[in-house]
Amino acid sequence: AGVKNPVFILDEVDKISSSHMGDPASALLEVLDPEQNSTFSDHYLEVPYDLSEVLFIATANTTATITAPLLDRMEMIEISGYTKNEKFSIARNHLIPATLDEHGLDAGSLVIEDNTLRAVIERYTREAGVRWLKKQLARIARTASEKIVSGTAAPPYVVTEEMLDAILGREVVRQELARKVAVPGVVTGLAWTPVGGEILFIEGTSMPGKGNLTLTGQLGDVMKESATISMSLARSRLAYKATGFDFIASDVHIHVPSGATPKDGPSAGIALFTALASLITGRTVDPKTAMTGEITLSGTVLPVGGIREKVLAAHRAGIRTILLPAENRRDLEDVPGDVRAEIRFIFVETIEQVLTEALGIDLQETLVAFPVRNRVIPVENI
């Protein structure tokens, strides 16, 4: 570089591994520490050198595989994945012109309609970046080149949404959409993934039993704990006299669909609690209402992460009302304005507020008009 203050890009530092050949991570401990790298001595040259003015930038897909001492020497800058609209703009302004040039085409030879491009993004790619999107556009360009060269199609070759199945095959991404019918015990939650947000459905049902709680859907330990807390809150807040639900003589089963996908984290807390409350009371939650937030055993709703991705996923699925922890209000600044304008946000601090907003239940009332269930009420419970 000819200077002593260059910028070094260390790409994919999460892939560093150590063996008997050496440990690069240990060497980076000294390289990246401003307190030590002013007299850094490389074991190959054995000459002290001042690295304190060098700007090191490292990239990683995950911090889970980076050692804690090395991670402590870095300043973390988290960059979220592209939104659907951002991918559309990148593809229209950069990817498509580059793809046309690579395949010997021009704007007059291949035309990809806007609806077609959006369909490719939503139905044929699932990623935080645009690498797979570029591959799909290349497949479209190859198809157009073959047809134009063989004479089976005359330029411009216009690709419509209906042609994607023939060109790209069957859809590789199934988008969850808001349900149309409200069912007691079913609530829409919001989840964060490395490739963006998703909506997920939490389903609950009950049956005669001995008060057991069954959890399915490949849930992690943290999510299982949230379900246990939700059950304890439901039993403490929703009295037998008002609901007619016998916790002792009933088993409750909670399932989160897409059972092959592991799920974990505390952000489904209020959704799990609301699903149980809906099941117990027989009241339904508006299918166009979703929620996210952690709960505590005292009934407090705590903030969660990934709000931007979750809100975008809810908007894409047709959700129109979202319950968020009050402390996440400031995170809405990261959500595009056009999305915020189409969604009503309700901020909650306690599960009592969650019950009021989602089910219309006021726990302050002494008698609540819950539907009475057709079951025998034990005398000792009256």
Number of C-alpha atoms within 10 A of each C-alpha: 6 5 7 12 14 13 12 11 12 11 13 12 20 17 11 13 12 10 7 5 6 10 12 13 18 13 14 14 18 19 23 19 17 14 10 14 20 17 16 18 16 12 9 6 8 9 10 13 14 15 22 19 14 18 13 16 13 15 14 15 12 12 13 10 14 17 14 10 11 17 14 12 15 14 9 11 7 7 6 14 18 17 19 16 12 12 21 20 12 13 21 14 11 12 21 22 14 15 21 19 13 13 13 11 19 17 14 10 17 21 18 18 13 14 12 18 21 17 17 21 22 19 15 20 20 17 16 17 15 20 11 15 22 18 14 18 20 19 15 19 27 19 14 26 21 12 15 18 11 10 10 9 14 14 18 14 19 16 20 15 15 10 13 19 10 8 16 16 10 11 14 13 13 10 13 15 18 22 18 9 10 14 19 19 25 27 31 27 28 24 24 20 14 14 15 21 22 21 25 21 22 22 21 24 18 20 12 13 14 13 15 15 15 16 16 12 16 18 19 13 13 16 21 21 15 25 26 19 20 26 20 13 20 18 18 10 14 17 14 16 15 15 19 20 23 22 20 12 12 16 17 21 16 21 19 20 14 12 12 8 10 10 20 15 18 22 27 27 28 32 31 36 27 28 27 30 28 23 22 27 23 19 20 21 24 21 21 21 23 27 30 28 26 22 28 17 13 10 19 17 27 22 18 18 14 18 23 19 25 25 31 21 24 30 21 19 17 17 24 18 21 23 22 26 24 16 14 18 14 9 13 14 11 11 15 14 10 8 13 17 9 13 17 12 19 17 18 22 18 18 23 17 21 26 20 13 17 24 18 13 19 15 15 8 8 7 11 15 10 15 13 13 13 8 9 8 14 8 6 5 9 7
